[in-house]
Amino acid sequence: MIKNYLKIAWRNLIRNKASSFINIGGLAVGMAVAMLIGLWIWDELSFNKYHQNYDRIAQVMQQITFNGAVNTGETISLPLDAEMRKSYGSDFKHIVMVSFTDKHILIVGDKKISYPGTFMGAEGPELFTLRMLRGTRNGLKGPSSILISQSVAKALFGDTDPINKIVSLDNKASFNISGVYEDLPRNTTLQDATFIGPWEYYITSPGNERSLTDWGDNSLLMYVQIADHADMTRVSEKIKDIKLNNMSKEDTKFKPVIFLQPMSKWHLYSEFKNGVNTGGAIQYVWLFGIIGTFVLLLACINFMNLSTARSEKRAKEVGIRKAVGSLRGQLVGQFFCESLLIAALSFTLSLLLVWLALPWFNNVASKNLTILWNNPLFWVASIGFTLFTGIIAGLYPALYLSSFKPVKVLKGTFKAGRFAAIPRKVLVVVQFTVSVILIIGTIIVFKQIQFAQNRPVGYSRDGLLSIEVTNDDLHKHFNALRDDLLKSGAITEVAESSSSTTGVNNNRGDINWNGKDPSLTSFFGYIGVTSGYGKTVGWKFMDGRDFLSTSIADSLAIVLNETAVKYMGLKNPVGETVKIGKRGLTVIGIVKDMVMESPFEPVKQTVFYIRRDSFDDVLIKINPNISAHEALSKIEAVCKTYSPSVPFSYKFADDEYAKKFATEERIGKLASSFAGLAIFISCLGLFGMASFMAEQRFKEIGVRKVLGATIFNLWRLMTKDFVTLVIIALFIAVPVAYYFMHGWLQHYTYRTGLSWWIFAVTAAGAIVITLLTVSYQSIKAALANPVKSLRSE
């Protein structure tokens, strides 16, 4: 019987090639979108599950209160390590201190390669269950030992065994390679850690010694694995006051609260507002999950519409089958067989589409997804997915077509009725409602990105590049380096800074000034620079002057940004004395705000001061009168003179600033692609419906032409029903889109408005697309010779 069902289903597909193409093509696109989104969601939900102890690992975080607002951060102070081991050691299996991942130079013989890496406590490899290819997880127990990833081992040593080989780090210290671990996947927090150095080396490095006893220095990360018998919520509650109880009376005003953030929440629930976990990337998982479901639903709607629209053509078949004894259940089975065959063919085509689209999708989504060909779970899920799609697509047609009365059909008195088209019209409205919502959402996402990109940044990014400092070579010879660079003609200015132009690495809370409210807890960005910094970045002064290289007194001077002046309430700030720690510094200038952190948030109050010791970045302004390529070759030659051991590496400020929009741009590109496919699928359905209506009204059109109807009159007759449905969809979609996108924009402090033209343009576009889709069949029918349709009458 099933063989017979399949044979009939195949014949129906061959007989109705146009509708079969629309059904299979539309379903294939819908299934491909759902599959791509499914792979993306799977990757997001499995973030960090590479680590075996996923359910028992947590990050130690803290909340600090500033002027009534609770700020949540992941950085903690080093003394917390010893105190937790001492007071709560039995609640933890592992406690590991970790530094931020940063680039370093690995040197083996003549090979010098820059790689990102981190430093962590000896228990770290066991806590994160690194998969060791050579050596063991105990490899960090020696202060001169280092673990490297598989890719680093390949780059430095080729196919030879790297164990017990020596590698130099930044030309400062040499380490013995004690282990090689499998490269960490992209969906892990530690994905950039291509080598792991010993914690003892990091904490005893110059500049880090004070961290050993300083509870106020929050610059490190801590991860823990709770004991097998412990409950994470209870342990988190126990340790909440551990820092408060160990801080000075002056610092307790910040009311620090320590808590555990489970590994399962690191990626998807990383957003906090006023101390409350408000979500994070999970919103995009839900968003794309809903989009994938709706795009697939649109394709299923096409199948339902075309199947029920052709009901009168299948009515005689149903009548004869029932007359010769077919039960309704058998007819339902027949129609489900047809829908499942279409779903199976569509799934096969969708696999091809996914395979072709994955390189593009990975590039846009910044993922490394693959089709899980060898995973049995993938095939079980795929079969279930295909069956589900086939059943959903065929459910309404099967129940509707199998309900026809054989007596009426065979007497020729069967008519679908004037209400038979209502379900089809409802489904068309649903299709365009979803499509319009996606289009409006996409436009608003891109408008928000453009709004932030056009925000004045307070400095010039053109030709500005930064060189990350990995050792002290450039700093020690900075004056000679500056002279040589200026002589080369490649630059106009160069400076050193403790932060790049796209980040604030240091903050201070011990800043006081005349008239400060004693109850006010202040927190400023704190950036050390050399005297040429302002000319290098193109500071825009509102008052006062820049630092002078010839002025010794400027070592006790500061420059404030305009937000700092407003925050401090200073009416005549230039000349005022500001106390930072125990030092009194004089304000010499006020500059316009530099957007250094999120372009979607307010600028932080910031202090710039002259610094003499080590820096994090060298900033260079390229001479606009020569090409960037020529300038870079000259800059590289000079830098190599003073730092021959470090590979020349640089970043352009405009490229780094553009990365701050990466998440929003990624969401916008994916949403626009899916919105385009949703419109395509909806138009396929409209095209099929228009084709059927033209065929159904073939004789009516012939009669109207004979009676004098013009082509325009016939075109209007054929298109007005579809345009009406789209207008109804617009009335539903516009308020829904407004509601959801208004809520989305509230996540950003610096945000665009919901302009009326977005909704007007989308509405006009939807109507134009509908007219273009339907007009081909309408005009084709209107131009047909009426003799052909009326010759048999």
C-alpha positions in Angstrom: 0.0 0.0 0.0 2.8 2.4 0.9 4.5 1.6 -2.4 1.3 2.5 -4.2 1.0 5.7 -2.1 4.5 6.7 -3.1 3.9 5.9 -6.8 0.8 8.1 -6.9 2.6 10.9 -5.0 5.4 10.8 -7.5 3.0 11.0 -10.4 1.3 14.0 -8.9 4.7 15.7 -8.5 5.6 15.1 -12.1 2.2 16.1 -13.4 2.2 19.5 -11.6 5.8 20.6 -12.2 5.4 24.2 -11.3 3.7 23.7 -8.0 6.1 20.8 -7.2 9.0 23.1 -7.9 7.6 25.8 -5.6 6.8 23.3 -2.9 10.2 21.5 -2.9 12.2 24.7 -3.5 10.4 26.7 -0.8 10.6 23.9 1.7 14.3 23.2 0.9 15.1 26.9 1.6 13.1 26.9 4.7 14.7 23.7 6.0 18.2 25.0 5.1 17.6 28.1 7.1 16.2 26.1 10.0 19.2 23.7 9.8 21.8 26.6 9.7 20.1 28.2 12.7 19.9 24.9 14.5 23.7 24.3 14.1 24.3 27.8 15.3 22.1 27.4 18.4 23.6 24.0 19.1 27.1 25.6 19.1 25.9 28.4 21.4 24.2 26.0 23.9 27.2 23.8 23.9 29.6 26.7 24.7 32.3 25.5 27.2 30.9 22.0 27.3 34.3 20.9 26.0 35.3 20.9 29.7 34.4 17.7 31.5 33.5 19.4 34.8 31.2 21.9 33.1 28.5 21.7 35.8 30.8 22.2 38.8 33.1 25.0 37.4 32.4 28.7 38.2 34.1 32.1 37.9 34.5 34.1 41.0 33.0 37.6 40.3 32.3 40.6 42.4 29.8 43.4 42.6 30.7 46.9 43.8 28.3 49.7 44.7 29.0 53.2 43.3 26.6 56.0 44.4 23.7 53.5 44.8 24.4 51.7 41.5 25.7 48.2 41.6 28.5 47.3 39.1 29.3 43.7 38.3 32.8 42.7 37.1 34.8 39.6 36.5 38.1 41.0 37.8 39.1 40.2 41.4 42.2 40.8 43.7 44.9 38.3 44.3 44.7 38.1 48.1 41.3 36.5 47.6 43.1 33.3 46.5 44.9 32.7 49.8 41.9 33.7 51.9 39.5 31.4 50.1 41.9 28.5 50.5 42.3 29.3 54.2 38.6 29.9 55.1 36.7 27.8 52.6 39.1 25.3 51.2 36.9 22.3 51.9 34.2 23.7 49.6 36.5 23.7 46.6 38.3 21.0 44.6 40.3 23.5 42.6 41.0 27.3 43.0 42.9 28.8 40.0 44.1 32.3 39.4 44.3 33.3 35.7 45.7 36.3 33.9 43.9 38.0 30.9 44.9 36.5 27.6 47.5 38.7 25.9 49.9 38.4 22.9 53.5 37.4 23.6 56.5 36.6 21.4 57.5 32.9 21.5 61.1 32.4 20.3 62.7 29.1 19.3 66.1 29.5 17.5 65.5 31.9 14.6 61.7 31.5 14.8 59.8 34.4 16.4 56.0 34.1 16.4 53.4 36.2 18.2 50.7 34.2 19.9 48.0 34.9 22.5 48.4 33.1 25.8 47.6 33.2 29.5 49.2 32.4 32.8 47.4 30.3 35.4 47.8 28.3 38.6 49.1 24.7 38.4 45.6 23.3 39.0 44.3 25.1 35.9 44.8 22.3 33.3 43.1 19.8 35.6 40.2 22.2 36.3 39.6 22.9 32.6 40.4 19.2 31.7 42.7 20.1 28.9 43.2 17.1 26.5 46.9 16.5 26.6 48.5 15.1 23.4 52.0 15.0 25.0 53.0 15.3 28.7 50.4 15.6 31.5 48.2 18.2 33.1 50.7 18.5 35.9 53.0 20.4 33.6 52.6 23.8 35.2 53.8 22.7 38.6 57.4 23.9 37.8 58.0 27.6 37.8 59.9 27.3 34.6 57.5 25.1 32.7 55.0 26.0 30.0 52.2 24.2 28.1 51.6 24.9 24.4 48.8 24.1 22.1 48.9 21.7 19.2 49.0 24.5 16.6 51.8 26.3 18.4 53.8 23.1 18.7 53.4 22.6 14.9 54.4 26.2 14.1 57.5 26.1 16.3 58.7 22.5 16.0 57.0 21.0 13.0 56.6 17.2 13.5 59.4 16.9 16.1 58.6 16.2 19.7 58.6 19.5 21.6 58.7 18.0 25.1 61.6 19.3 27.2 62.5 21.8 24.5 63.3 25.4 25.5 61.2 28.4 24.4 61.9 32.0 25.1 59.0 34.3 26.1 59.3 38.0 25.0 63.0 37.6 25.1 62.7 37.9 28.9 62.6 34.4 30.3 63.1 30.8 29.0 60.7 28.0 29.7 60.8 24.2 29.4 57.9 22.8 27.4 56.3 20.2 29.7 53.1 19.4 27.7 51.1 19.9 24.4 47.4 20.1 24.6 44.7 19.8 21.9 43.7 23.2 20.4 40.7 24.5 22.3 37.5 24.9 20.2 36.1 28.3 19.3 33.1 27.9 21.5 35.1 28.0 24.7 36.0 31.0 26.9 39.7 30.1 26.7 39.6 29.7 22.9 42.5 32.2 22.4 44.9 30.6 25.0 47.4 29.0 22.6 49.9 28.6 25.4 49.7 28.6 29.2 52.6 29.9 31.4 53.2 29.3 35.1 51.5 31.6 37.6 54.6 32.0 39.7 56.4 33.7 36.8 53.5 36.1 36.1 52.9 37.2 39.7 56.6 37.9 40.4 57.1 39.9 37.2 57.9 43.7 37.6 54.7 45.7 38.3 52.7 42.7 39.6 54.4 42.3 43.1 52.0 44.7 44.8 49.0 42.6 43.8 50.0 40.0 46.4 48.7 42.1 49.3 46.5 44.7 47.6 42.8 44.0 48.0 42.0 47.1 46.0 43.8 45.9 42.8 41.2 44.2 40.7 43.0 43.0 37.6 42.9 39.2 37.7 40.6 36.3 37.0 39.7 33.5 39.3 38.0 30.2 38.4 37.0 27.4 40.8 35.7 23.9 40.8 33.4 23.2 43.8 33.9 20.1 45.8 31.8 17.0 44.8 29.7 17.3 48.0 29.1 21.1 47.7 26.2 23.0 46.3 27.2 26.0 44.2 24.4 28.3 45.4 25.3 27.7 49.1 29.0 28.1 48.5 28.4 31.4 46.7 26.3 32.6 49.6 29.0 31.6 52.1 31.8 33.6 50.4 29.9 36.8 49.6 31.5 38.9 52.4 35.0 37.5 52.2 36.5 40.6 50.6 34.4 43.0 52.7 35.8 41.5 55.9 39.4 41.9 54.8 39.4 45.4 53.4 40.3 48.7 55.1 37.5 50.8 56.5 37.9 53.3 53.8 37.3 50.8 51.0 34.3 49.1 52.6 32.1 51.9 51.4 32.2 50.2 48.0 30.3 47.2 49.6 32.1 44.5 47.6 30.1 41.2 47.3 31.8 38.1 46.0 29.8 35.5 44.1 30.1 32.4 41.9 29.0 32.6 38.3 28.4 29.0 37.0 30.2 28.1 33.7 26.8 27.4 32.1 26.1 31.2 32.4 29.4 32.6 31.3 28.5 32.9 27.6 24.7 33.2 27.4 24.0 35.0 30.6 26.9 37.5 30.9 24.9 40.7 31.1 24.3 42.4 34.5 22.4 45.6 35.2 22.5 47.1 38.7 23.6 43.8 40.1 20.9 41.7 38.4 21.7 39.1 35.8 19.5 40.3 32.9 20.6 37.8 30.2 23.0 38.3 27.4 23.6 36.2 24.3 20.6 34.0 25.2 18.4 36.7 23.6 20.0 36.0 20.2 19.5 32.3 20.7 15.8 32.9 21.2 15.7 35.4 18.4 17.2 33.2 15.8 15.3 30.2 17.1 12.0 32.0 16.5 13.2 33.3 13.1 14.2 29.7 12.0 10.8 28.4 13.1 8.9 31.1 11.3 10.9 30.8 8.1 10.2 27.0 8.0 6.6 27.7 8.8 6.4 30.1 5.8 7.6 27.2 3.6 5.0 24.9 5.1 2.3 27.5 4.5 3.2 27.5 0.8 2.6 23.8 0.7 -0.7 24.0 2.5 -1.9 26.9 0.3 -1.1 25.2 -3.0 -2.5 21.9 -1.9 -5.8 23.2 -0.7 -6.0 25.6 -3.7 -6.0 22.7 -6.1 -8.7 20.9 -4.1 -11.2 21.0 -6.9 -8.8 19.2 -9.3 -8.2 16.5 -6.7 -11.9 16.3 -5.7 -12.8 13.6 -8.4 -9.9 11.5 -7.3 -11.0 11.6 -3.7 -14.7 10.9 -4.8 -13.7 7.8 -6.8 -11.5 6.5 -4.1 -14.2 6.8 -1.5 -16.8 5.3 -3.9 -14.7 2.2 -4.4 -14.2 1.7 -0.6 -11.3 3.9 0.5 -11.5 4.9 4.1 -10.8 8.5 5.2 -7.8 7.2 7.1 -6.3 5.7 4.0 -6.8 9.0 2.1 -5.2 10.9 5.0 -2.3 8.4 4.7 -2.1 9.1 0.9 -1.8 12.8 1.3 0.6 12.5 4.2 2.7 10.3 2.0 2.8 13.0 -0.6 3.8 15.7 1.9 6.5 13.4 3.4 7.9 12.6 -0.1 8.1 16.4 -0.7 9.7 16.9 2.7 12.3 14.1 2.0 13.2 15.6 -1.4 13.4 19.1 0.2 15.6 17.8 3.0 18.0 16.3 0.5 18.2 19.6 -1.4 18.5 21.5 1.9 21.6 19.5 2.8 23.2 20.6 -0.4 22.2 24.3 0.2 23.6 24.1 3.8 26.8 22.6 2.6 27.2 25.4 0.0 26.2 28.2 2.5 28.3 27.1 5.5 31.5 28.9 4.5 29.6 32.2 4.1 27.5 31.5 7.3 30.7 30.8 9.3 32.3 33.9 8.1 29.3 36.1 9.1 28.5 34.3 12.3 32.2 34.0 13.3 31.8 30.3 13.9 33.4 27.1 12.8 30.3 25.0 12.1 30.2 21.8 10.1 27.5 19.3 9.1 27.8 16.5 11.5 27.9 13.7 8.9 29.3 11.1 11.2 27.1 11.9 14.2 24.2 9.4 14.6 22.3 12.0 16.7 22.4 14.4 13.7 20.7 11.8 11.4 18.2 10.9 14.1 17.4 14.6 14.5 17.3 15.1 10.7 14.8 12.2 10.2 12.7 13.5 13.0 12.9 17.1 11.6 11.9 15.9 8.1 9.0 13.9 9.5 7.9 16.8 11.6 8.1 19.2 8.6 6.2 16.8 6.4 3.4 16.2 8.9 3.1 20.0 9.7 3.0 20.8 6.0 0.6 18.1 5.1 -1.7 18.2 8.1 -4.3 20.7 6.9 -4.3 19.5 3.2 -4.7 15.9 4.3 -7.7 16.6 6.6 -9.3 19.0 4.2 -9.0 17.0 1.0 -10.1 13.7 2.7 -13.3 15.3 3.9 -15.0 15.7 0.5 -18.4 14.0 0.0 -18.2 11.4 -2.9 -21.8 11.9 -3.9 -21.4 15.6 -4.5 -18.1 15.2 -6.3 -19.3 12.5 -8.7 -22.6 14.3 -9.5 -20.5 17.4 -10.4 -22.2 19.5 -7.8 -19.1 19.9 -5.6 -17.8 23.4 -5.2 -15.2 24.5 -2.7 -17.4 27.3 -1.5 -16.8 31.0 -1.0 -15.3 30.4 2.5 -12.9 27.8 1.3 -10.3 30.4 0.4 -10.4 32.0 3.9 -7.7 29.7 5.4 -5.5 30.3 2.5 -5.9 34.1 2.9 -5.1 33.8 6.6 -1.9 31.9 5.8 -0.8 34.5 3.3 -1.4 37.2 5.9 0.7 35.2 8.4 3.5 34.9 5.8 3.8 38.6 5.1 3.3 39.6 8.7 6.4 37.5 9.6 8.4 38.8 6.6 7.6 42.5 7.3 8.5 42.1 11.0 11.9 40.7 9.9 12.5 43.5 7.4 11.6 46.2 9.9 13.8 44.6 12.5 16.8 44.4 10.2 16.5 48.0 9.1 16.4 49.2 12.7 19.5 47.0 13.6 21.5 48.6 10.8 20.2 52.1 11.7 21.4 51.6 15.3 24.8 50.5 14.1 25.1 53.5 11.7 23.9 55.8 14.5 26.7 54.7 16.8 29.3 54.7 14.0 28.5 58.3 13.2 28.9 59.3 16.8 31.7 61.9 17.3 34.6 60.1 18.9 36.7 63.1 20.0 39.9 62.1 18.2 41.1 61.3 14.7 41.3 57.7 13.7 42.7 58.4 10.2 46.2 57.0 9.8 46.4 56.2 13.6 47.9 52.8 14.5 49.0 51.2 17.7 51.9 48.8 18.4 51.3 46.5 21.4 54.3 46.6 23.7 55.5 43.1 24.6 58.8 44.1 26.1 60.6 47.2 27.2 62.8 47.7 24.2 60.8 50.4 22.5 60.2 52.2 25.8 63.8 52.2 26.8 64.8 53.9 23.5 61.6 55.9 23.0 63.3 59.3 22.4 65.7 57.8 19.8 62.8 55.9 18.3 60.7 59.0 18.0 63.5 61.0 16.4 64.2 58.3 13.8 60.6 57.9 12.9 60.2 61.7 12.4 63.3 61.8 10.3 62.0 59.0 8.1 59.0 61.2 7.1 56.7 58.3 7.7 54.9 59.8 10.7 53.8 63.2 12.1 53.8 62.2 15.8 54.3 59.2 18.1 53.4 58.7 21.8 53.2 56.0 24.5 50.0 55.1 26.4 48.9 52.8 29.1 45.7 52.1 27.0 44.9 51.9 23.3 42.5 54.4 21.9 39.8 51.7 21.9 40.0 50.7 25.5 40.6 51.8 29.1 42.9 49.4 30.8 43.2 51.1 34.2 40.7 52.7 36.6 41.0 54.5 40.0 38.6 55.3 42.7 40.8 57.3 45.1 40.3 60.7 43.3 39.3 63.7 45.3 38.7 67.4 44.5 37.5 70.6 46.2 33.7 70.5 46.7 33.4 66.7 46.4 30.5 65.2 48.2 32.0 63.0 51.0 29.3 60.4 50.3 30.2 60.2 46.6 32.2 57.2 45.5 34.1 58.1 42.3 35.5 55.8 39.6 37.6 57.3 36.8 39.4 55.9 33.8 43.1 56.5 34.5 45.4 56.7 31.4 49.1 57.3 31.5 50.6 59.0 28.4 53.7 60.7 27.1 53.6 64.4 26.1 53.0 63.8 22.4 49.8 61.8 23.0 47.4 64.7 22.3 49.0 65.5 18.9 49.1 61.8 18.0 45.4 61.1 18.6 44.2 64.6 17.6 42.8 65.8 20.9 40.1 68.5 20.6 40.7 71.0 23.5 37.7 72.8 25.1 39.9 74.7 27.5 43.5 74.9 28.7 46.5 73.4 27.0 48.2 70.1 26.1 51.2 68.5 28.0 54.5 70.0 27.0 57.6 67.9 26.5 59.8 70.7 27.8 57.9 71.2 31.0 59.1 69.3 34.1 56.1 70.6 36.0 53.7 68.7 33.7 54.7 65.6 35.5 52.3 66.9 38.2 49.6 67.9 35.7 46.5 66.2 34.4 44.1 66.6 31.5 40.4 65.8 32.0 37.7 64.9 29.5 34.5 66.9 29.5 32.5 64.1 31.2 35.0 64.2 34.1 34.5 68.0 34.5 30.7 67.6 34.5 30.9 64.7 37.0 33.1 66.7 39.3 31.0 69.8 39.0 34.0 72.1 38.3 33.0 75.5 36.9 36.6 76.7 36.2 38.5 73.4 36.1 41.8 74.7 34.6 44.2 75.4 37.5 42.2 73.4 40.0 44.1 70.8 42.2 42.9 67.2 42.1 44.2 64.7 44.6 44.9 61.3 43.2 45.9 58.9 46.0 48.3 61.0 48.1 49.5 63.2 45.2 48.0 66.7 44.3 47.9 67.3 40.6 47.0 70.4 38.6 44.4 70.4 35.8 46.0 72.0 32.8 43.4 71.2 30.0 40.0 69.9 29.2 39.4 67.8 26.0 36.3 66.6 24.3 35.2 63.1 25.2 37.1 60.3 23.5 34.8 57.3 22.8 37.3 54.6 23.9 35.0 51.8 25.1 31.5 50.9 23.9 30.1 53.3 21.3 26.6 52.5 22.5 27.3 53.7 26.1 28.1 57.0 27.8 31.8 58.0 27.9 33.5 57.3 31.3 35.0 60.2 33.3 38.7 60.0 32.5 42.0 61.4 33.7 45.1 61.6 31.5 48.5 62.0 33.3 52.2 61.9 32.4 53.7 58.5 33.0 57.3 57.6 33.1 57.4 53.8 33.6 56.3 51.0 31.2 53.4 51.4 28.8 51.0 49.0 27.0 50.9 50.7 23.5 52.9 52.9 21.2 50.6 55.1 19.2 51.7 56.4 15.8 50.2 58.9 13.4 51.1 58.1 9.8 52.1 61.1 7.6 49.0 61.6 5.3 51.3 62.8 2.4 52.8 59.3 1.8 51.1 55.9 1.2 50.3 53.7 4.2 52.4 50.8 2.6 55.5 53.0 2.3 55.0 54.4 5.8 54.6 51.0 7.4 57.8 49.7 5.8 59.7 52.6 7.2 58.1 52.3 10.6 58.9 48.6 10.7 62.6 49.2 9.8 63.0 51.8 12.6 61.2 49.5 15.2 63.4 46.6 14.2 66.4 48.7 15.0 65.4 49.1 18.6 63.5 45.9 19.2 65.0 43.2 16.8 63.6 40.3 18.8 59.9 41.2 18.4 58.0 40.6 15.1 56.5 43.9 13.8 52.8 43.8 14.5 50.4 46.7 14.4 46.6 47.6 14.5 44.9 50.4 12.9 42.6 52.4 15.2 39.7 52.5 12.7 39.8 48.7 12.4 39.8 48.2 16.2 37.0 50.6 16.6 35.0 48.8 13.9 35.3 45.6 15.9 33.1 47.2 18.6 30.1 46.8 16.2 30.9 43.2 15.4 28.0 41.7 17.4 25.4 44.1 16.1 26.7 43.8 12.5 26.7 40.0 12.7 23.1 40.0 13.9 22.1 42.5 11.3 23.7 40.5 8.4 22.1 37.3 9.6 18.7 38.9 10.1 18.8 40.6 6.7 19.7 37.3 5.0 16.9 35.4 6.7 14.5 38.3 6.1 15.4 38.1 2.4 14.8 34.4 2.3 11.5 34.8 4.1 10.4 37.3 1.5 11.6 34.9 -1.2 9.6 32.0 0.2 6.5 34.2 0.6 6.8 35.4 -3.0 7.2 31.8 -4.2 3.8 31.1 -2.5 2.3 34.2 -4.0 3.5 33.3 -7.4 2.1 29.8 -7.1 -1.3 31.2 -5.9 -1.4 33.7 -8.6 -0.6 31.0 -11.2 -3.4 28.9 -9.8 -5.9 31.7 -9.8 -5.1 32.7 -13.3 -5.7 29.1 -14.3 -8.9 28.8 -12.3 -10.3 32.1 -13.8 -9.1 31.4 -17.3 -12.7 31.3 -18.8 -13.8 34.3 -16.7 -11.0 36.4 -18.1 -11.9 35.3 -21.6 -15.5 36.4 -21.1 -14.4 39.7 -19.6 -12.1 40.4 -22.6 -14.9 39.6 -25.1 -17.1 42.1 -23.2 -14.5 44.8 -23.5 -12.4 44.6 -20.4 -8.9 46.2 -20.8 -5.6 44.6 -19.7 -5.4 47.1 -16.9 -8.9 46.2 -15.6 -8.0 42.5 -15.7 -4.6 43.2 -14.0 -6.4 45.1 -11.2 -8.9 42.4 -10.8 -6.2 39.7 -10.4 -3.9 41.7 -8.0 -6.3 43.5 -5.7 -7.0 40.5 -3.5 -3.3 39.9 -2.9 -2.6 43.5 -2.2 -5.5 43.6 0.3 -4.0 40.7 2.2 -0.6 42.3 2.3 -2.1 45.6 3.6 -3.8 43.6 6.4 -0.4 41.9 7.2 1.1 45.4 7.4 -1.5 46.6 9.9 -0.5 43.6 12.1 3.2 43.6 11.5 4.0 47.3 12.1 2.8 47.6 15.7 4.3 44.2 16.6 7.7 45.2 15.1 7.5 48.6 16.9 6.9 46.9 20.2 9.8 44.4 20.0 12.3 46.7 18.4 11.6 49.5 20.9 12.3 47.0 23.7 15.6 45.9 21.9 16.8 49.5 21.7 16.4 49.9 25.4 19.5 47.8 25.9 21.6 50.7 24.5 22.0 54.0 26.4 23.2 55.7 23.1 20.5 54.7 20.7 18.6 55.7 17.5 15.0 56.5 17.3 12.2 54.6 15.6 11.6 56.8 12.5 8.3 56.7 10.7 10.1 56.3 7.3 11.3 52.8 8.3 7.7 51.5 8.5 6.6 53.5 5.4 9.4 52.2 3.3 8.9 48.6 4.4 5.2 48.9 3.7 5.7 50.3 0.3 8.4 47.7 -0.5 6.1 44.9 0.6 3.3 46.1 -1.7 5.7 46.6 -4.7 7.2 43.1 -4.2 3.7 41.7 -4.1 2.7 43.5 -7.3 5.8 42.4 -9.1 5.3 38.8 -8.0 1.6 38.6 -9.0 1.7 40.8 -12.0 3.5 38.3 -14.2 0.8 35.8 -14.0 -1.9 38.4 -14.1 -0.7 40.1 -17.2 0.0 36.8 -18.9 -3.6 35.7 -18.3 -4.9 39.1 -19.4 -2.9 38.9 -22.7 -4.1 35.4 -23.5 -6.4 34.9 -26.6 -10.0 34.5 -25.3 -10.7 32.1 -28.2 -8.6 29.5 -26.4 -10.6 29.7 -23.2 -14.1 29.9 -24.8 -13.9 27.5 -27.8 -15.5 24.7 -25.9 -18.4 26.8 -24.6 
